[in-house]
Amino acid sequence: VPSRLAMSVFDPEYRNSSSVFLYDDELKEEFKKITKEEYKNYELGIQFAEYNAGQFYKWHDDHNRVQSHSMILNDDFKGGDFVIRNDEEGWKKTFKLGTGDVISFDSSLLHKVEPVRKGVRYALVCWVLDGKKDLPKNFIEQATMI
C-alpha cells in the first residue's frame, strides 16, 4: 500500500509515495508561524512524505483545506520538483526546493510532485483544515493508533 495510513486508499497510478500523519504540538506551533493570520485558530494537519526514485504525486488540490505548506527536509535527491498552477490566471511555476525550503499556497490550487529520479525526497506537509469540513473524529483517532 503506497500510504502507511490506515483508511487511505490511493491509486498508485496517481500517487505512489509513502506518507504518515504526525501529531506533534510543537511542530504545529512552528507551522502556525507561517500560516495566514485569518487561519491562526484553525486546526492543522501534518504529514511526513517520502518519495523514493520513481515516485510522484500527480496534479491534485488539497480539498477540505484552506492553506497548504510543504517543507523539504533534504536535498540529496534528483527530480521531485514541486509544481503549482493556477488555471484561472493561466500560470504554472516549478520549484526546485532544497533542505528547509517551504512553499505556502492556497489549497485550492492544483499542484504536483514530479517523479524523483535519484535518491529519496523527504517532506513535511502541513494543511490548515477548513473548519467546516474537518476530518471525522474517528479518522483522527484511528490514525493516531498506527
C-alpha positions in Angstrom: 0.0 0.0 0.0 1.6 3.3 -1.0 0.3 5.2 2.0 1.2 4.0 5.5 -2.1 5.5 6.9 -5.0 3.1 7.5 -8.2 4.1 5.9 -6.4 5.8 3.0 -6.8 4.3 -0.5 -4.7 5.7 -3.2 -4.4 4.8 -6.9 -0.7 4.1 -7.5 -1.0 5.4 -11.0 -1.9 8.8 -9.4 0.2 8.8 -6.3 2.8 6.2 -5.3 4.7 8.0 -2.5 4.6 6.9 1.2 3.2 9.1 3.9 2.1 9.1 7.6 0.3 11.7 9.7 2.2 13.3 12.6 0.7 14.6 15.8 3.2 16.9 17.4 2.0 20.1 19.1 5.5 21.8 18.8 5.6 21.2 15.1 2.1 22.6 14.7 3.2 25.7 16.6 6.1 26.2 14.2 3.8 25.8 11.1 1.3 28.3 12.7 4.1 31.0 12.4 3.8 30.9 8.6 0.1 30.4 8.5 -2.1 33.3 7.3 -3.4 35.4 10.2 -7.1 34.7 9.4 -6.4 30.9 9.8 -4.3 31.0 13.0 -7.0 29.4 15.1 -7.8 26.6 12.6 -6.8 23.1 13.2 -3.6 21.9 11.4 -2.9 18.5 9.9 0.8 17.4 9.4 2.1 14.6 7.2 5.6 13.2 6.6 6.0 12.2 3.0 8.7 10.0 1.4 9.3 9.8 -2.3 11.8 7.2 -3.5 13.2 7.0 -7.0 10.3 6.8 -9.5 7.7 8.0 -7.0 5.5 11.0 -7.6 2.1 12.7 -6.9 0.1 13.8 -9.9 -2.0 17.0 -10.2 -4.4 17.5 -7.3 -5.8 20.1 -4.9 -6.0 19.8 -1.2 -9.7 19.6 -0.7 -11.2 20.4 2.7 -8.2 22.6 3.4 -7.7 26.3 3.0 -3.9 26.8 3.1 -1.1 24.3 2.4 2.6 24.3 3.4 5.3 21.9 2.0 8.7 21.8 3.6 11.6 19.9 2.1 13.8 18.1 4.7 16.7 17.1 2.4 18.3 17.9 -0.9 20.3 14.8 -1.8 17.9 13.7 -4.4 17.3 14.5 -8.1 13.9 15.3 -9.6 10.9 15.6 -7.2 10.3 19.2 -8.3 7.1 20.8 -6.8 4.9 22.3 -9.5 1.9 24.5 -8.9 -0.6 26.0 -11.3 -3.5 28.5 -11.4 -5.7 27.7 -14.4 -7.9 30.8 -13.8 -4.9 33.1 -14.1 -3.1 31.0 -16.7 0.2 30.4 -14.9 2.3 27.4 -13.8 5.5 27.5 -11.8 8.1 24.8 -11.0 10.0 25.0 -7.7 13.3 23.2 -7.1 13.2 23.1 -3.3 16.1 22.2 -1.0 16.6 21.5 2.7 14.5 23.8 4.8 12.7 25.4 1.9 8.9 25.9 2.5 6.3 26.8 -0.1 2.9 28.0 1.2 -0.1 28.3 -1.1 -3.9 28.4 -1.3 -5.1 24.7 -1.0 -7.5 25.0 -3.9 -4.6 25.5 -6.4 -3.6 22.4 -8.4 -0.1 21.1 -7.6 2.1 18.0 -8.0 5.4 16.4 -7.2 7.4 15.4 -10.2 8.9 11.9 -10.2 12.1 11.5 -8.1 14.9 10.4 -10.4 17.6 9.5 -7.9 17.7 9.3 -4.1 14.9 9.9 -1.6 12.9 13.1 -1.2 11.6 13.8 2.4 9.0 16.5 3.1 6.7 17.7 5.8 3.3 18.8 4.5 1.0 20.9 6.7 -2.6 21.8 5.9 -4.8 24.4 7.5 -8.1 22.4 7.8 -11.3 24.0 6.7 -13.2 24.3 10.0 -16.5 23.4 8.2 -15.0 20.3 6.6 -12.6 18.7 9.1 -11.8 15.1 9.0 -14.2 13.0 11.1 -13.1 12.4 14.7 -12.9 8.6 14.3 -10.5 9.1 11.4 -8.1 11.1 13.6 -8.4 8.6 16.5 -7.7 5.6 14.2 -4.8 7.3 12.5 -3.1 8.1 15.9 -3.2 4.4 16.8 -1.0 3.4 13.9 
